[in-house]
Amino acid sequence: MQLYGLTSGGTASCGCLRSEAAARRRTHGMSKTRVYRIWAGMVSRCAGSTALKHKNYGARGITVCQRWLRFENFYADMGEPPFTGASIDRKHNDKGYSKSNCRWATTKEQSANTRRNKWYECRGQRLLLKDIANSAGITFSALYYRVNKLQEPTTEAVKHLTRNRKLNQLEKETA
């Protein structure tokens, strides 16, 4: 039957042309991969007004750079997620998705990097207050009180609290 179609001119191919045409239409062959789903979700949040999270992204003015509207360019810039569970994260939440503003992040990094968190400057670094307290070995509540209630600069509050902690430790040792 197929042979008759080919010899009579009723068909142009035995079926191989269809698969060759499909291969030509395929651009990257990665549409079923995790990195592609991450990219598609990013574009959807920013550009698709019907996306569930659009109000927190596209409606806020968060965009995807022109280059990254093509998956191949996004993949060339970011590559595969470097570890299981990695997700795309914007370093600065009020800026859009681009190579200079994005990184692969852990769930913990993602949850710390939200609009609801307040960032503080301490010793030339931009940190969360809980992280400053942990690294200085002081209580979060004491640091929070000095910075937010007494309006002390973060570095000064840390100096004051660590000085008091050292004095308390010295008193305990000499007693």
MORA-V144589 format. One line per field, one symbol per residue. ss: DSSP state (H for helix, E for strand, L for the rest). phi: phi as a letter, one per 30 degrees, with the letter a starting at -180 (. if undefined). psi: psi as a letter, one per 20 degrees, with the letter a starting at -180 (. if undefined). A space follows every 50 residues. Layout:
ss=???
phi=???
psi=???
This chain:
ss=LHHHHHHHLLLLLLLHHHHHHHHHHLLLLLLLLHHHHHHHHHHHHHHLLL LLLHHHLHHHLLLELHHHHLHHHHHHHHLLLLLLLLEEEELLLLLLELHH HEEEELHHHHHHLLLLLLEEEELLEEEEHHHHHHHHLLLHHHHHHHHHHL LLLHHHHHHHHHHHHHHHHHHHHHL
phi=.dedddddidbcadkdddddddddddcbicdccddddddddddddccddc decedcbeddjdbceedddceededddcidedadjdbdbddcdccddaed cbadbdddddddcbdddccbcbhiccbdedddddddibdddddedddccd iddeddddedddddddddddddddd
psi=ghgghghijiqiqiihhghghhhhhpgikjijrghghgghgggghhhoii qhjhhieghijprpqghjipghgghhghaqpirpiqrpppgohjraprgi jqrpqrgggghhmrhiqpqqpoljqorqhhhggghikrqghgggghghgi kqqggggggghhghghgggggghi.
